[in-house]
């Protein structure tokens, strides 16, 4: 009995030694995490976590809930578990889904002149950073990310480390005055003003399988009764079965932004394809950009088309919109576009209208990318009437009376920026 008592005493002593001996130190595993936004990772903890508190040093980058870490945005945070007597940590590095280690928040900011805005950023690997502006005249940025607006326009703010960079867009709002008339041709004389217009001549389909030969003869092109008149005719001429006319203002009258409009009476007749449009003065089509202010297809009465052509959308399929009116043929209507600079979140806008009724609004997709939007440079006018071709379609027997496109006037309105 005495031996049993001694043995029990030894066991109790050993147990007591275990209870009062060295406890396990608080530890977190792993001690380093690399995650992507949306990832969730559970941490393993060794030691006494009774009444432990979990903390993220930057919850915008990652949050923690009882050891479960959820990545939110690019950056670095320290996740800590602590008790009353000790603590353990895990470094969390959050990179983008593409591996990017930098971000700027917000990615775009709109300011008025004189205003400032503090940009925040995420830097997953704590590398040294530098800030810069693409245009200090528009907006400057300090090395702490404070942006100040100076002049209307767009500026790109770049945050860079030694290995990568990221950007944000600063849009400084424009303030415009009223539209005023800056140029017009009223066609009030007795002849076409060739200081403004060049007469284009020839056949060959003009890139659209058109059937006409463009001439400069009075039979096809003249100014009379206060109008420019283009007459389409069925006649054999230089190997073609039809004649018409086409004029352009390239190198003579070119405009960037504003309201560009004309008062035009359109002819009726299947196969006729009259148009009032512009091309950019730099580069070849479609890189130069094309604004079809008005196209009419005689085979589809009372429909007007407004279309943009770019390198990314050669066919204009994304932008082409139709206006359906009444009494379109053989009556004067005003066809125009309002072409504005950096109107919506720093993006250009082109609106198409008939008699003041807007039927299409096209907004620049990618800022300062000519493949998407080359409409930030001077454009020149073209007025013509094609016959047949890819859009004009079947040429019908319509030649029992003159087929006349009449232009009463072409006008350009622009506005000045208010400082």
C-alpha positions in Angstrom: 0.0 0.0 0.0 2.8 2.3 0.8 4.5 1.6 -2.6 1.2 2.5 -4.4 1.1 5.8 -2.5 4.6 6.6 -3.5 3.9 5.8 -7.2 0.8 8.1 -7.1 2.9 10.8 -5.6 5.4 10.6 -8.4 2.7 10.7 -11.1 1.1 13.7 -9.5 4.5 15.4 -9.3 5.2 14.7 -13.0 1.8 16.1 -13.9 2.3 19.1 -11.8 5.8 19.7 -13.4 4.1 19.4 -16.9 1.5 21.9 -15.8 3.9 24.4 -14.4 6.7 23.8 -17.0 7.5 25.8 -20.1 4.4 26.5 -22.2 4.3 26.5 -26.0 5.1 29.9 -27.5 2.3 31.6 -29.6 3.1 31.0 -33.2 1.4 31.6 -36.6 1.9 29.4 -39.6 2.8 30.4 -42.3 4.5 33.6 -41.4 4.4 34.9 -45.0 1.5 34.8 -47.4 1.3 35.9 -51.0 -2.3 36.2 -52.2 -4.5 37.8 -54.9 -7.6 39.8 -54.4 -10.5 37.5 -53.5 -8.3 34.7 -52.2 -9.0 33.2 -48.7 -6.4 31.5 -46.6 -6.6 30.0 -43.0 -3.6 30.5 -40.7 -2.6 27.8 -38.2 -1.9 28.9 -34.6 0.2 27.1 -32.0 0.0 28.1 -28.3 -2.7 29.4 -26.0 -5.2 31.5 -28.0 -7.7 31.9 -25.2 -9.2 35.4 -25.6 -6.8 36.1 -28.5 -7.4 39.1 -30.8 -6.8 39.1 -34.5 -5.8 42.4 -36.3 -4.9 43.4 -39.8 -2.7 46.5 -40.0 -4.4 47.4 -43.4 -7.9 46.0 -43.7 -8.2 47.7 -47.2 -5.5 45.2 -48.4 -6.7 42.1 -46.4 -9.0 41.3 -43.5 -8.7 38.6 -40.8 -11.4 36.8 -38.8 -10.3 34.2 -36.3 -7.2 33.4 -38.4 -9.1 33.4 -41.8 -7.4 36.0 -44.1 -9.3 37.4 -47.1 -7.4 39.4 -49.6 -9.1 42.6 -50.8 -6.7 44.7 -52.9 -3.0 45.1 -53.9 -0.7 46.0 -51.1 0.9 44.8 -47.9 -0.5 44.2 -44.4 0.6 42.6 -41.2 -1.9 40.1 -39.6 -1.3 39.8 -35.9 -2.8 37.5 -33.3 -2.2 38.6 -29.7 -3.1 37.7 -26.2 -2.6 39.6 -23.0 1.0 38.4 -22.8 2.3 37.6 -26.3 1.7 37.9 -30.1 2.6 36.5 -33.4 2.4 37.9 -36.9 2.1 37.0 -40.6 3.2 39.3 -43.5 0.5 39.3 -46.2 1.5 40.4 -49.7 -1.4 40.9 -52.1 -0.7 41.2 -55.8 -3.1 41.6 -58.7 -4.4 38.7 -60.7 -1.8 39.6 -63.4 1.0 39.7 -60.8 1.0 43.5 -60.5 2.3 44.7 -57.1 1.2 48.4 -57.4 -2.2 50.1 -57.5 -3.5 53.7 -57.3 -6.8 54.5 -55.7 -8.9 55.9 -57.3 -7.9 54.9 -60.8 -9.6 58.1 -62.1 -10.3 61.4 -60.5 -12.2 64.5 -61.8 -11.2 67.9 -60.6 -11.9 71.6 -61.3 -9.0 73.9 -61.8 -7.3 74.7 -58.5 -8.7 71.7 -56.7 -6.5 69.0 -55.2 -7.0 65.3 -54.4 -5.0 62.8 -52.4 -4.3 59.6 -54.2 -3.7 56.5 -52.1 -1.8 53.5 -53.3 -1.0 49.8 -52.6 2.7 48.6 -52.8 2.8 44.9 -52.2 6.5 44.6 -51.7 7.3 47.9 -50.0 9.7 49.1 -52.7 10.6 52.7 -53.0 8.1 54.6 -55.2 8.1 57.8 -57.3 5.2 59.8 -58.6 5.1 61.8 -61.9 2.5 63.5 -64.2 2.4 63.2 -68.0 1.5 66.9 -68.2 2.4 69.3 -65.4 0.5 72.1 -67.1 -2.7 70.2 -66.6 -2.0 68.5 -63.2 1.0 68.1 -60.9 1.6 65.4 -58.3 3.7 65.5 -55.1 5.8 62.5 -54.0 3.1 61.8 -51.4 0.5 61.4 -54.2 -1.3 64.8 -53.8 -2.6 65.9 -57.2 -3.4 69.5 -58.0 -5.3 70.6 -61.1 -4.1 73.6 -63.1 -5.6 73.5 -66.6 -8.4 71.7 -68.4 -7.5 68.4 -70.0 -6.3 64.9 -69.2 -3.1 64.0 -67.4 -1.8 60.5 -66.6 -0.3 60.1 -63.1 2.3 57.4 -62.8 3.4 55.5 -59.7 6.6 53.6 -60.3 9.1 51.4 -58.5 12.4 50.1 -59.9 10.6 47.1 -61.4 7.1 48.2 -62.4 4.6 51.1 -62.7 0.9 51.8 -62.7 -1.2 54.8 -63.7 -4.3 56.8 -62.8 -6.1 59.4 -64.9 -6.8 62.9 -63.8 -9.5 64.7 -65.7 -9.6 68.5 -65.2 -13.0 69.7 -66.3 -13.5 72.1 -69.2 -15.7 75.2 -68.9 -17.1 76.3 -72.2 -18.7 79.4 -73.5 -21.6 79.6 -76.1 -21.3 78.3 -79.6 -20.6 80.9 -82.3 -20.4 80.7 -86.1 -16.8 80.4 -87.1 -17.2 79.5 -90.8 -19.8 78.9 -93.4 -20.3 78.5 -97.1 -23.7 79.8 -98.1 -23.3 79.1 -101.8 -24.7 82.5 -102.7 -22.3 83.1 -105.7 -22.4 81.9 -109.2 -19.6 79.4 -109.0 -18.0 77.0 -106.5 -15.4 78.7 -104.3 -12.3 76.8 -105.1 -10.3 78.5 -102.4 -12.4 76.3 -100.1 -13.3 73.3 -102.3 -11.4 70.9 -104.5 -13.3 69.1 -107.2 -12.5 65.4 -107.2 -12.8 63.6 -110.5 -12.5 60.0 -111.8 -14.0 56.6 -111.7 -12.7 53.2 -110.4 -15.3 52.5 -107.8 -13.8 54.8 -105.1 -13.2 51.8 -102.8 -16.9 50.9 -102.7 -17.6 49.5 -106.2 -19.4 52.7 -107.1 -20.7 53.0 -110.7 -20.3 56.7 -111.4 -17.6 58.9 -112.9 -17.1 62.1 -110.9 -16.7 65.1 -113.1 -16.4 68.9 -112.6 -18.8 69.7 -115.5 -21.7 72.0 -114.9 -24.0 69.1 -115.8 -22.9 67.4 -112.6 -21.7 70.2 -110.4 -22.9 73.9 -110.2 -23.9 76.7 -107.9 -27.3 78.1 -108.6 -30.2 79.7 -106.8 -28.2 79.9 -103.6 -27.4 76.2 -103.5 -24.6 73.8 -104.3 -26.2 71.3 -106.8 -24.8 67.9 -107.5 -26.7 66.1 -110.3 -26.5 62.4 -110.9 -27.0 61.4 -114.5 -27.3 58.2 -116.5 -24.9 58.7 -119.5 -21.9 57.1 -121.1 -18.8 59.0 -119.9 -15.2 57.8 -120.0 -16.2 54.2 -119.9 -18.7 54.7 -117.1 -22.5 54.5 -117.4 -23.3 57.2 -114.8 -21.8 60.6 -113.8 -22.0 62.7 -110.6 -19.8 65.0 -108.5 -17.7 65.1 -105.4 -15.9 68.0 -103.6 -13.7 68.2 -100.6 -12.1 70.9 -98.4 -8.9 69.0 -97.6 -6.0 71.4 -96.9 -8.3 74.4 -97.2 -11.0 74.2 -94.5 -10.4 71.8 -91.7 -11.9 71.8 -88.2 -11.5 70.1 -84.8 -14.5 69.9 -82.6 -17.7 72.0 -82.8 -21.0 71.7 -84.5 -20.6 70.8 -88.1 -23.9 70.9 -90.1 -25.5 71.5 -93.5 -28.9 72.1 -94.9 -29.5 69.6 -97.6 -32.3 68.4 -99.9 -31.8 64.8 -100.9 -33.0 63.2 -104.1 -35.2 60.1 -104.3 -34.3 57.0 -106.4 -33.0 53.5 -105.8 -29.2 53.4 -106.3 -28.5 57.0 -105.3 -26.1 57.4 -102.3 -25.6 61.0 -101.4 -23.4 61.8 -98.4 -22.1 64.7 -96.2 -19.0 63.5 -94.3 -15.5 64.2 -93.0 -12.1 62.6 -93.0 -9.1 63.2 -90.7 -6.3 65.0 -92.5 -3.5 62.7 -91.2 -2.8 59.2 -92.4 -4.7 56.8 -94.7 -8.2 55.4 -94.2 -9.3 54.1 -91.8 -6.4 55.3 -89.5 -7.4 58.9 -90.2 -11.0 58.4 -89.0 -14.2 59.0 -90.9 -17.4 60.8 -89.6 -20.4 60.1 -91.8 -22.6 63.0 -90.7 -25.3 62.0 -93.2 -25.6 59.1 -95.6 -28.7 58.4 -97.5 -29.6 55.3 -99.5 -32.3 55.8 -102.1 -33.3 52.2 -101.8 -34.4 52.8 -98.2 -36.5 55.9 -98.2 -36.7 58.2 -95.1 -33.7 56.6 -93.3 -30.6 58.6 -92.5 -27.4 57.0 -91.3 -24.7 58.4 -89.0 -21.5 56.4 -88.7 -17.9 56.5 -87.4 -15.1 54.5 -89.0 -11.9 53.8 -87.2 -9.0 51.3 -87.4 -10.7 49.2 -84.7 -14.1 49.4 -86.4 -13.5 49.8 -90.1 -17.1 48.8 -91.0 -18.6 51.2 -88.5 -20.8 48.4 -87.3 -20.5 49.4 -83.6 -21.3 53.1 -84.1 -23.7 53.2 -87.1 -27.2 54.4 -86.1 -30.3 55.2 -88.1 -32.7 58.1 -88.0 -36.1 57.5 -89.4 -37.9 60.7 -90.5 -40.7 61.8 -92.7 -40.6 63.6 -96.0 -36.8 63.3 -96.0 -36.6 63.3 -99.8 -36.7 66.6 -101.9 -37.0 68.8 -98.8 -34.3 70.7 -96.9 -33.3 69.3 -93.5 -30.4 70.1 -91.3 -27.9 67.3 -90.8 -25.1 67.7 -88.3 -22.8 66.5 -85.5 -21.8 68.0 -82.2 -18.2 66.9 -81.7 -17.1 67.8 -78.1 -13.7 67.5 -76.4 -13.2 65.5 -73.2 -16.9 65.9 -72.2 -17.6 62.7 -70.4 -15.0 61.6 -67.8 -12.3 62.9 -70.0 -13.6 61.3 -73.2 -14.7 62.9 -76.4 -18.3 62.7 -77.6 -19.8 62.9 -81.1 -23.6 63.3 -81.3 -25.5 62.9 -84.6 -28.7 64.9 -85.2 -31.3 65.8 -87.8 -33.1 69.1 -87.5 -31.7 69.4 -83.9 -33.0 66.0 -82.9 -30.1 63.9 -81.5 -30.5 60.2 -82.5 -27.0 58.9 -81.7 -24.3 59.6 -79.2 -20.9 58.0 -79.6 -18.3 58.2 -76.7 -14.6 57.7 -77.0 -13.8 54.2 -75.8 -10.1 54.4 -74.9 -8.6 57.8 -74.2 -5.9 58.9 -76.5 -5.8 55.7 -78.5 -6.0 56.5 -82.2 -7.0 53.0 -83.2 -10.2 53.4 -81.2 -10.8 57.1 -81.6 -8.8 59.2 -84.1 -11.2 62.1 -83.7 -8.9 64.6 -81.9 -7.4 66.3 -85.0 -8.6 68.5 -87.9 -11.2 66.9 -90.3 -12.2 68.2 -93.7 -15.5 68.0 -95.4 -16.6 65.9 -98.4 -19.9 66.3 -100.2 -20.8 63.8 -102.9 -23.4 61.6 -104.5 -22.4 58.1 -105.4 -24.4 55.7 -107.6 -24.7 52.1 -106.7 -21.9 50.4 -104.8 -21.7 48.5 -101.6 -24.2 50.7 -99.8 -26.0 52.4 -102.7 -27.2 49.0 -103.9 -29.3 48.2 -107.0 -29.6 51.1 -109.5 -33.2 51.4 -110.6 -34.7 53.0 -113.6 -35.1 56.4 -112.1 -33.7 58.7 -114.8 -37.0 60.1 -116.1 -36.3 63.3 -114.2 -33.2 65.1 -112.8 -31.7 63.6 -109.6 -30.4 66.5 -107.6 -28.7 66.8 -104.3 -28.9 70.4 -103.1 -26.9 72.0 -100.3 -28.2 75.4 -99.1 -25.3 75.9 -96.7 -22.6 74.3 -94.6 -21.7 75.9 -91.2 -19.3 75.3 -88.4 -20.0 76.5 -84.9 -17.3 76.4 -82.1 -17.0 77.6 -78.6 -14.1 79.0 -76.6 -13.0 77.7 -73.2 -13.7 80.0 -70.3 -10.7 80.5 -68.1 
